[in-house]
Every structure is written in structure tokens, then in C-alpha cells.
């Protein structure tokens, strides 16, 4: 496969990935190479990754606990302290080997350690490959508020190696697939139709590449999310609130990110049908596709109240208004749509019926 | 006086400062105006500052505890949580009204809140006016390691109002004056000679402007500290280690930043005499000038050991070597000079004799 080269960093795929990494490490003359993992990528991904590195470098492995619940400033402080104890200096590099928690948190830690050291992202989950791998968003949660702390900082390079997907279960792959479906909905109707027919996750390579190309095109045109980039938030305004609510509530089973935004996309598709011209048959297509793959989350009335309360804290809100990204049709999104409060409850009613 | 306009931000002096702020606030349409203070600037600076603001805005005051000991991630987390509770959104602005702790920490908090909101620095100490006011360094300490966490992020504008110096004691003014003397040593012999003859801090305005111009010229040529900007670290390699040691040691009285780097500059002037051609009479001039204004810090042998241990953690070190900025003569600095270990102890011997 191929590489996507942008002005600030490069995304390398599959067999070209390790070549690019080895060439970079040989040229960069890093004082030390730190690798950030969680207990899962430590066990399943680190050995195959290390086996591909040629040359002699000083490596240090830093392990954090997996899970969104650990994506916080406390974990950052622990990693900063370990870096400091292990003499990381400005010429050190941090390789983030893991899912979105590791790449988001590791990117933030690296960019703010001694005013910024190089970092390289090696996403090991489907979600991280198609979403966190490009765009440079780094950060951690503040309490139950997702990605409240962080900033835009580009990795030196991103290595996308689909082999790592073999370490994941079906549920995690399905979660990541939701972001790919989103890329179809906001930007490419053909891609959406192709993905709908995917029946096995064994042959995802080409589709992953398409997803990254779509995301990369959007991000390059609007790196700091002034306008166009906001379309990537489709499904995320309600999806994040749902995810946060399930994260902080002790009664609920944990909802994976993709599962939360799958529900968010159905809800926001309904808003699109009411407000921005999405056709009834497109709405039904979207609902049927997501319900078939993700089932339905149950939302009792008190959960809906809590979710709508969390909404106002979403980081995309400005001046107290809640701005949504909605669809004009499948493949075309519209940003900055304000939605009346009462419509939000109707959306949940449609989702549940 | 006048303003310094750079590509990314502007520094406004004295009477032009409030005009610039009022014009900016009227145009920017912020959702809320947050003002970060410590208990001292809350008491002495906030009222006169607010009195100069024209127009109706929603203000929220956030107070942190003063002192380097509170310049840490824990304080950041508290400020992030207050911002979140008070519904700060991406269109909010944070005005940092205080000394270097408030402007460094506030800049870091703002730049990483929801991936970055605007911030404005209003330095109220001499040190912050001539040092922290330009250059965009933000950050906090990690344990006793100064500025270990942070990054370069530019404020929207910097307002330098020397009136605030009336709220400071002689000791704090003298501390800030050390950074001005440094600007003379590294870049401008005439300025050094002028400052030596300053006998009263009542008429510092013109000198403050000169200092900011010198620092700004350096920073504009090398914003990310690849080479030239390093000259601003003269006196700081040993100075920071001394400051950190006194901060974490319970037996010592607290040393102000300028007091620590005054000692650091004498020590590094001696290294310059031995390694980079500083003349003996220049060395004596530097030592006499600093000892007259700052006295001598007492360094028992065990303190020197501890300080040299801290040195290797200084964030400017790379690959385990300790790079110094030294003087070729008064007004001209040389970067990346490696100093043999044994010379460091000799420098302390010279300082104490």
C-alpha cells in the first residue's frame, strides 16, 4: 500500500510503515526511544513491533492502564514523572503504541514535556487507525468531560499496520467501523454503500486507507477546526454526551466509543431529516444499518435528562448554544446547525421506536 | 510610549495598553471574560485594572495561591475545573493578571483548555514584564523541576503597565532587574552600563521598553529555541538548579528567581572567562555589579553537590551533556558550550571568595 505525505507529518501503511520508521530513527539521532503501551498492547503488540525495528537504540517501555477511565491528567503526570526519572530530554522520542487512549494521551504528554518532544503514533485499534491517526488532536478527559484538556499537535509520523487488528475482538472492530461509516455519511455516498456490504472484518485494509484519505483531506483544509473540519463531529455531539453519561454512571455497562456515536449518528440523522433536508428513505437506511450492526441502546427518561445536561458541556458549544453537524443527504454535511431543545427529545423517541 | 507588533501578537505599553485592550474586547465578541489572579493581584491590581475596562462583559474571577510552589499541574487542574463549571467555552478569553506564575500557568491552562482558548497577559511584576511578557513560553513545574511541563503558545496580546510596579517591594523589583541586566550582558553593552548606574526603581519605564525590545528581537528570529534564543538562558543553567534546590530544601530561605540567576550569572561569567574569552576585568565588573545589588548566596559543599545533581535534569540538556550559554564579552553570547565537570566546582569557589 502507500503513504500519505502532508506538510507536517506522514501516514505510512503496512509494509512501507516499518521501512519509514527505520529510516527515520536512523536519521533522527534520538537520545532515547520511549514506547508508551497499555497492558494489552504490551502483551500483544510490543514484541512484533520491536521485531521490525532495525538498528541499536536505547529503548524504555512505559505502561499505563488501559481504558478511557485512565485518560486523565493523573495518568499524564505519572508518565511525565517516569520520563523525567528516565532522563528523557528534548532529543528523546515517544512512540505511542496503542488505541486512542494511548495515542491521544501520549501525544499530549509528549507535546508538553519540556515544551515538546517528538512523538510517533502507531495505532493498534481500528478506531485509532481511522480516527486518531490523522489530525493531530491530543488530549485527555476532565472528569467525565471527554477531551476537555488538550491541543492540536502533529506527530512526526503515523504508522498504520492492519496486522495489529488481529489482536482485537469483534466488538472493538465493530466500534472502530462506526467512524468509517461516518466518513461515508459526511463525505462519500459510494463509500457508505460499500461499507454497508462489508460482512467480514478480515479484508478491511483498502477501506481503512479510504477512510484515512477522507479524514486527511478534511483536516488538511482546516487543521484548527474553524469550519470544514467540524463535519467530522457528525454523531459526536450527542454521541459524546451518551459516552460520558455511560462512563460516569455506575449502573450502566461501559459503552465503547463507536457504539455511543453509532447511537449519536441515528439521533442526529433524525435531526437532519427534520432540519436540513435528509430524505426519509436515507434516514431509514442509516437507522437500519446502525441498528443491525450495533443493536439499540436503551435510554430510560432519567438517562435522557442526564445526557442533555451533559450536552451543554461539550467542547464544541459556544455562547451557550449547541451547534450540530447535520446531513443534507448521505455524503454531504452541514455545520453549525442550531437545534431547538424539544427536538432532542423527539430524536430519542424516534431512535427507540 | 509605544507598542511592539509581531506577526502573532502585540505588546502594548502604558497608556496605549488599555486602549488596545478595550478595542480588542469590543471586536472579539467573547462569550465570557475570565481573569486569573493570585491573592496579591486580587487585592492590589484587580480593581485598578477593571476600572480601565470600558463596555459591558461577563466577567469571572479565578484566584490561585501565589508562589512558585503552586505552579504545578494540580493548580492547573483546579483552574480547568473552575473554567468548566463556569461554562467557559471556546469563545471565552482568559486574562492572566499577575507575575510569572500566573502568566506561565494561565497561558498553559488556556492553551490546553478545549484545545486552546485566547489568553491575554498582563504582567504585574518587573520580572514578568521583561521576561515572561514576550516569547510565548507557558508551563508549570514538575516536582522541583522548573517548567518541565509546558509548550510555546502565544498570547493574543501583552499589556505592560509599569504602574503595577508600585505594588511591589524593593526585593521583588531587584529580582526582576536581574533579567534586565542579563539582556545587557548577552546583547547590548551600552544597556548594561546604563543599568549599572540605576539607583532608583522609580524611573524604570524606558529601560523596561529596551529590555522587551531586546528579548523580542531574539525571540522573533528563533521562536522555538533552535539556536539564537538559547542566549536568553545565560545564567539560567546554574541559576535554575540553584533555584530548584532552594525551593525543595526545607533548611533554606526561599530564593527569588532573579536572586538565583544573579548568582548563576556570576558563576557562568567565571566559566566564560575560562572558556570563551571573557576578559578578567569584565568578569570582575559582572561580579561586583551583582554582589553589590544581590549580596552573596552561601553555598556549603553539600548544597553544591545537590545543585550539580539537579543540573542534569535541566530541560536544556540533551544526550546527557550539559550545554551552557557563555559570554565572549559583555554584549555578546555564545551558545552550546560544553563545560567540564571540575570547572563547575571551581566556579562556585570563585563566587564565594
Interface residues (C-beta under 8 A of the other chain):
Chain A: X31 X73 X76 X77 X80 X81 X84 X87 X89 X90 X91 X108 X111 X112 X113 X114 X115 X116 X137 X139 X142 X143 X145 X147 X148 X149 X150 X151 X152 X153 X225 X312 X313 X315 X316 X317 X318 X319 X320
Chain B: X31 X73 X76 X77 X80 X81 X84 X87 X89 X90 X91 X108 X111 X112 X113 X114 X115 X116 X137 X139 X142 X143 X145 X147 X148 X149 X150 X151 X152 X153 X225 X312 X313 X315 X316 X317 X318 X319 X320
